[in-house]
């Protein structure tokens, strides 16, 4: 598989290399030809023009070597500059190219060699009307500028590669954050469905169990229990529809089914207690909360009490439950639910074992704290402290 991938990637790479070689050869030929024509118009001897032409062609022929092996190719090209001005375009291209493709130290050595060859050429082929001092300034300035240009291209390439790598890494990090957000949202939805449906279904199981164990009950009691079961199923379906509406998270859902049923608040706990009492639970409620907390705190408190009563109905169906709610704005809202741990009973309903975990997470998200323990006299105590800002 890796071999096939390499074979697929090789042709474009070779095309790019060959294109660069052809382009550099063409530029070198044009510049070398212009140099030879300039020397011819200045009355240079035919023998020197032939040498210049050959060296110009040789410089163009070395361009493929410069592309494939920059240091060696550049060394040969700048060495030719000592023999003829026609090699100067190729040497200039070589200095700039090696500054782009190789580290600065190696590129500076090539640029120094290029300057030395041009200065050495002055010994046997000086330029009329130009002093040696100005020639030194011109050569050093030109080679320094070419070296700096190549180094700038190299730094820009490194910067672009670094930015591209950062973009790829940021994209991968964004994908990871999206996956984590989706996982958290799924967990929140699952927790909401657990809190809503576990209460309703446990009530239905209680009434269905009563019908199963008391088939000889009076018809009016059987009809009453069947009505409660029917109403409980209806409420469970409505609440399930509200939770599923959260999955869509659209304006239509917000103004539609989910908006028809207000979210539970702290004041709805008394109705919840009455509903559980009607199912046969023994609940003592001490309500001493002064005021109305924020909707988020109120909804969290309601779900907490709902889950606590559901757990009591599942694990200790015959035991009385004590519920205490107290607090005020500016302090905290404290909720405590306690019931005696029941001995093993055949009426204990099945449990998934995640209710307390979900409650702990729900309370933590609003800045509260949840504790639960079993005392020495076998009493299970659930205590929550929720923030209640002014």
C-alpha positions, 0 to 999 in steps of 0.5 A: 500500500505504501509503495502504491502511494509513493508511485502515485505521488512521484509523477507530480513531484518529478513534474515540479522538479523538471519544470523548475529545471527547465525554467532555470535553464531558460532564464540562464540562457536568456541572461547569458545570451544578453551578456554575450550580445552586450560584449559583442556590441562593445567590440569584444574579440571573437575568440572571447565571444565563443568562450563566453557562449560556451560558458553560458551554455555550460551554466544553463546545463548545470541548472538541473544539478543545482536543483537536485544538489544545490550546494554542489551545483552552486559551487560549480556555477560560481566557479565558472564566473571566474572565467567569463561574465556569461557565467554571472547570471548562473552564479547569481541564480545559484547564490539565491537558490542555495540561500533558499534550499540550504542552511544560512552558514552553507549558503553564506560560504557559497556567496563568499565564494561567488564574490571571490570569483568575481573579484578574481576575474577583475585581475584578467578582465577588468571593466573599462571605466570602473575602479576596483573599489567600486567593483568590490562594493558592487560584487559584495552588495549583489551577492549579499542581496541575493543571499538575503533574498534566498534566506528570506524565501527559506524563512517564509517557507518555514513560516508557511509550513509552521502555520499549515501544521498549526492549522491541521493541529487546530482542526484536529483539536476542534474535532476533538472538542466537538466530539467531547461536546457531543458526548457531554450532551448525550450524557446530559440527555440520558440523565434527563431521561433517567430522572424523568422516566424513572419516577413515572415508571416506578409509580406505574410499577407500584400500582401494577404490583398492587393490581397483581397482588390484590386481584380480589380488590373491589371493582372501584379500587381496580378502576381507580388503579387502572386510571392512575396507570393510564394517567401515569403512562400519559404523563410519561409519554408527555415528559418523554416527548419534552426530553426528545424535543431537546434533541432537535434544539430548534426554534420550532421545538422551543416554541412547540411541544417543549414550550407547552409544558413548563419546566418543574420548579421548587414549588412543584415539589409539594405536588410531587410529594402528593403524587407519591403519597397517592401511590402509597408512600409514607412521606413527611415533608418539612418545607421551610424555603422562603422565596423562589430560587432561579429556574435552574436551581429550582429545576435541579432541586425538583429533579433531585427530590424526584430521584431521591423518592424514586430510589426510596420507592425502589430500594425501600418500598415499605419504609417511611421517608423524611424530606426536609427543604429549607433555605433562603436567597443569599444563603443556600438551598438545603435538601435532605432525604432520609429513609431506613434501609430495608431488608431484602424484599421481593418487591424491590424494583430493578435499578440501573445504579446510575441515579446517584451518579447523575444527581452528583453531576447535576448538582455539581454543574450548578455549583452545589454539593451532594453527599449520601451515606448510611448511618449506624442505625441503617438510615440512608441520608441524602443531603444536597446544598445548592447555591441560592444567590440573592 
